């Protein structure tokens, strides 16, 4: 299982400090030195204040990034009017609100990776921090949040690589709370990294392992490193879409891992590059990247965050995993 996301709503100045304390704690847990931790604190403050100044509020999503060494990601989301001229907004000294105007320029300078997606529906700003550069793995991004009021998330995801393939999994434990979290954990552990047995056999293993839990839905993709396409198996209502030149929804079977008789089927797809998006049913199904011109070409973390912002049902845990197929 990969680390889950943590969200901080930003609607007044007191929550700026809350966000800074959260990223400070995660910086310490990631082993950041004093200089990098200070850069994270500055960026967190700038992004949170920008949400208040320019959009009337919004949300910061924060998550640890797996290394080694570990990194940290901060995404600022709002539903404001958008940025009319991103290039000018990044210039030192520019301000549309009579403030010093160094915020966005400082964020770009201090972050290891920085990207912006903006439009009439709002703005998403991505800042990542790596003490030694990002790991050599498939470019991806994820949002994984517990339902409001829950301390544990019943959804989980993983990304693991072998010599032949990169394996991506999204699992949705039945219901929410600690028992759903345990079901998701068991499925993740049973699936493991990509290996010769393939997605369908891996989900059969997970089905048996999940017998002692309340059960789960899951979608599993093995993306071949030789660029020959991907292999997919899914059980239940976790959605997987290969968005790109040969865009298509991947076919899952009915059922629940850990309950009844489940016989996963495996399907092969040729992708031709593009983006893979996988999501639990905490995300409404009516989304389409076609509604966001240019988003599919942005960092997958921005794709996952924008879809979360606009389509989270809010009455369940939610996971959105986006990955660049690269072939």
Buried (B, 14 or more C-beta within 10 A) or exposed (E): BBBBBBBBEBEEEEBBEEBBEBBBEBBEEBEBEEEBBBBBBBBBBBBBBBBBBBBEBBBBBBBBBBBEBBBBBBBBBBBBBBBEEBEEBBEEEBBEEEEEBBBBBBBBBBBBBBBBBBBEBBBBBBBBBBBEEBBEEBBBBBBBBBBEEBEBBBBBBBBBBBEBBBBBBBBBBBBBBEBBBBBBBBBBBBBBBBBEEBBBBBBBBBBEBBEEBBBBBBBBBBBBBEEEBBBBBBBBBBBBBBBBEEBBEBEBBEBBBBBEEBEBBBBEBEBBEBBBBBBBBBBEEEBEBEEBEEBBEBBBBBBBBBBBBBBBBEEBBBBBBBBBBBB
